Amino acid sequence: MKLLLLLAVAATITAALAQPKGPASTNEQPPDPKLQPKEPDKDKHEFRALVFTKTGGFRHDCIPDGIAAIKKLGAENNFAVDATEDAAQFNAVNLDKYSVVVFMCTTTEVLDSDQQTAFEGFIASGHGYAGIHSAADTEYDWPWYGQLVGAYFKSHPQIQPALIRVEEQSHPSTKHLGEEWKHTDEWYDYKESPRGACHILMSLDQSSYTGSTMQADHPIAWCHEFRGGRAWYTGLGHTKECYTDATFLQHILGGIRWAAGKAEWKQEEKKPATTNDN
């Protein structure tokens, strides 16, 4: 009798365990989304830069090297870089993605009137412009651009070494330099000096090379705050070799970051010369 009772109990337990589980209790609460792990941020870059290389005139063979070099600078310094020759990207919606637009070796007319208006709005909204080399040989019939870049190209002698005088050693684009820098490039003369309208960062020692048509004062890199935004320009950057030169690359990196509003700089006041009255 006891054996039959034990067999009956075992059969009951086995049957109970074999039953499918019912639906979860309706009292269970869904997981709190605040406690769920967050998806990683897909774009952790400090800012985005657009490198614009459209040419309507002379085309520099260093352009692919320059694009590659700036993209590498971005990868190494936490900013994203897009490169284009498509002027249609100069519209308000697209430009709003960027902190700075780099005109790298552009020449002559590159934007139509609507694109110009969009770029003017981009600068007015607090963004930046960085011009490299023949960015000064661009948009001669657009007065706003002439004021932005600071000076228009006039002429140049043959490629040769020259001595650069660093006038502002505290700027992000020059702080890695000493008082002088010897560099080989194609040295631009400009129709007018930007001194007075812009902060001059570097100038050329006219006695260190031949063929210039400018006067003794020869600025070659400068910057200024312009109509709500920032503009930085360097006359260097003609040769392919520039874009493997660590000193030059640090120069343009500082300029791009300053123009993007990511590198602070306050111009140092020049102390007046003192005289000894005996």
C-alpha positions in Angstrom: 0.0 0.0 0.0 2.8 2.4 0.9 4.5 1.5 -2.4 1.4 2.4 -4.4 1.1 5.7 -2.5 4.7 6.6 -3.2 4.3 5.8 -6.9 1.2 8.0 -7.1 3.0 11.0 -5.5 6.0 10.6 -7.9 3.6 10.5 -10.9 1.9 13.7 -9.7 5.2 15.5 -9.3 6.4 14.4 -12.7 3.2 15.6 -14.4 3.5 19.0 -12.7 7.1 19.5 -13.8 6.1 18.5 -17.4 3.5 21.3 -17.6 4.5 24.3 -19.9 5.1 27.5 -18.1 2.4 30.0 -18.3 2.7 33.6 -19.4 4.8 36.0 -17.2 2.9 37.7 -14.5 1.2 40.8 -15.7 2.6 42.6 -12.6 6.1 42.5 -14.0 7.4 45.9 -15.0 9.4 46.5 -18.3 13.1 47.3 -17.8 13.9 51.0 -17.1 15.5 52.5 -20.2 17.5 54.8 -18.0 19.3 51.7 -16.6 20.0 50.2 -20.0 23.6 50.6 -21.4 23.8 53.5 -23.8 24.9 53.0 -27.4 28.3 54.4 -28.1 28.4 57.9 -29.7 29.2 57.3 -33.4 30.9 60.7 -33.8 33.1 61.7 -30.9 35.1 64.2 -32.9 35.7 67.6 -31.5 34.6 69.3 -34.7 34.2 68.8 -38.5 36.2 70.5 -41.2 35.3 70.8 -44.9 38.3 71.0 -47.2 37.4 72.8 -50.4 39.7 72.3 -53.5 37.7 73.5 -56.5 39.9 75.3 -59.1 38.7 77.6 -61.9 42.3 78.4 -63.0 45.7 76.9 -62.3 45.5 73.6 -60.5 48.2 72.7 -58.0 49.5 69.1 -58.2 49.9 69.2 -54.4 46.1 69.1 -53.8 45.8 65.3 -53.3 48.8 65.4 -50.9 47.2 68.3 -49.0 43.8 66.5 -48.6 45.6 63.4 -47.4 47.7 65.4 -44.9 44.7 67.3 -43.5 42.7 64.1 -43.1 45.7 62.5 -41.3 45.9 65.6 -39.0 42.2 65.2 -38.3 42.6 61.5 -37.4 45.5 62.3 -35.1 43.9 65.3 -33.5 40.2 64.3 -33.0 38.5 66.2 -35.8 36.6 64.9 -38.8 37.6 66.0 -42.3 35.5 65.9 -45.5 37.0 67.0 -48.8 35.1 68.2 -51.9 35.3 70.2 -55.1 31.5 70.3 -55.3 30.4 73.9 -54.8 26.8 72.8 -54.4 27.8 71.7 -50.9 27.9 75.4 -50.0 24.3 75.6 -48.8 23.1 76.5 -45.3 22.0 73.0 -44.3 25.2 71.3 -45.3 27.6 74.0 -44.0 26.0 73.9 -40.6 27.7 70.5 -40.1 31.1 72.2 -40.0 33.0 74.5 -37.7 35.5 75.5 -40.4 35.9 75.5 -44.2 39.4 75.2 -45.5 40.0 76.7 -49.0 43.1 74.7 -50.0 44.7 75.9 -53.2 41.5 77.1 -54.7 41.8 79.4 -57.8 39.7 82.1 -59.5 35.9 81.8 -59.5 34.6 78.8 -57.4 31.1 79.8 -56.0 28.0 81.2 -57.6 26.0 84.0 -55.9 23.7 81.7 -53.9 26.7 79.7 -52.7 28.5 82.9 -51.8 25.5 84.0 -49.7 25.4 80.7 -47.9 29.1 81.0 -47.1 28.7 84.6 -45.8 25.9 83.3 -43.5 28.2 80.5 -42.3 30.9 83.0 -41.2 28.3 85.3 -39.7 27.0 82.5 -37.5 30.4 82.2 -35.8 32.2 79.7 -37.9 35.7 79.9 -39.4 37.7 80.0 -42.6 41.2 78.8 -43.2 43.0 79.7 -46.5 46.0 77.9 -47.8 48.3 79.4 -50.5 46.3 80.1 -53.6 43.1 80.7 -51.6 44.4 84.3 -52.1 44.1 83.7 -55.9 40.4 83.2 -55.6 37.2 85.1 -56.1 38.6 88.5 -57.2 35.1 89.9 -58.0 33.7 89.1 -54.6 34.7 92.0 -52.3 33.5 90.2 -49.2 35.9 87.3 -49.9 38.7 89.7 -50.4 38.2 91.1 -47.0 37.9 87.6 -45.5 41.1 86.3 -47.0 42.9 89.6 -46.2 44.8 90.1 -49.5 44.7 89.0 -53.1 47.6 87.3 -54.9 49.7 89.5 -57.3 52.7 87.5 -58.6 55.5 85.2 -57.5 59.1 84.4 -58.3 60.5 80.9 -58.7 60.4 78.3 -55.9 63.3 78.9 -53.5 64.2 79.0 -49.8 63.5 82.1 -47.8 63.7 83.3 -44.2 60.4 83.8 -42.4 60.2 86.2 -39.4 57.7 85.0 -36.9 55.9 88.1 -35.5 53.4 86.4 -33.2 54.8 83.4 -31.5 51.8 82.9 -29.2 49.3 82.0 -31.9 48.3 78.3 -32.2 49.7 78.2 -35.8 53.1 79.7 -34.8 53.8 78.8 -31.2 55.9 75.7 -32.3 58.2 78.0 -34.2 61.1 80.1 -33.0 61.7 83.7 -34.1 62.8 82.6 -37.5 61.9 79.7 -39.9 63.7 78.8 -43.0 61.4 77.2 -45.5 61.3 76.5 -49.3 58.1 77.4 -51.1 56.6 79.6 -53.9 56.5 83.0 -52.3 53.5 85.1 -53.1 53.4 88.8 -53.5 50.1 90.4 -52.8 48.3 93.4 -54.3 48.1 95.1 -51.0 49.5 94.3 -47.5 46.9 93.0 -45.0 48.8 94.7 -42.2 46.4 97.0 -40.3 43.3 95.0 -41.3 44.7 91.6 -39.9 47.0 90.3 -37.2 50.2 89.5 -39.0 51.6 86.2 -37.8 54.6 85.8 -40.1 56.4 87.9 -42.7 59.2 87.3 -45.2 62.8 88.6 -44.9 63.0 90.2 -48.4 66.8 90.0 -48.3 66.7 86.2 -48.0 65.4 85.5 -51.5 65.1 87.1 -54.9 62.3 88.2 -57.2 59.8 89.9 -54.9 58.0 93.0 -56.1 56.6 94.0 -52.7 58.1 96.5 -50.4 60.2 95.7 -47.4 57.0 94.8 -45.4 55.9 91.4 -46.7 53.3 89.5 -44.6 53.0 85.8 -45.4 50.5 84.5 -42.8 47.8 86.3 -40.8 44.4 86.0 -39.1 41.5 88.2 -38.0 38.0 88.0 -36.5 35.7 88.8 -39.4 31.9 89.6 -39.3 31.1 87.2 -36.5 33.6 84.5 -37.5 37.3 83.9 -37.8 39.7 83.8 -40.7 43.2 82.5 -40.9 45.5 82.4 -44.0 49.0 81.2 -44.9 50.8 81.9 -48.2 52.8 78.7 -47.8 51.7 75.3 -49.2 52.6 75.2 -52.9 54.8 72.2 -53.1 54.0 68.5 -52.4 56.9 68.5 -50.0 55.1 70.9 -47.7 52.5 68.2 -46.8 55.1 65.9 -45.4 56.9 68.7 -43.5 56.1 68.3 -39.8 56.7 72.0 -39.1 54.4 73.2 -41.9 51.7 70.6 -40.9 51.8 71.9 -37.3 51.4 75.4 -38.8 48.2 74.6 -40.7 46.9 72.4 -37.8 47.1 75.4 -35.5 45.4 77.6 -38.1 42.6 75.2 -38.7 41.9 74.7 -35.0 42.0 78.4 -34.3 39.6 79.2 -37.2 37.3 76.4 -35.9 37.1 78.1 -32.5 38.9 75.2 -30.8 42.2 76.9 -30.0 42.2 80.1 -27.9 44.5 83.0 -28.7 44.7 86.5 -27.3 47.1 88.8 -29.2 49.9 89.9 -27.0 50.3 93.6 -26.7 53.6 94.9 -28.0 55.6 96.6 -25.4 56.9 100.0 -26.4 60.7 100.3 -26.8 62.4 101.9 -23.9 65.1 104.5 -24.1 67.7 105.4 -21.5 67.8 109.1 -21.0 71.1 109.9 -19.3 
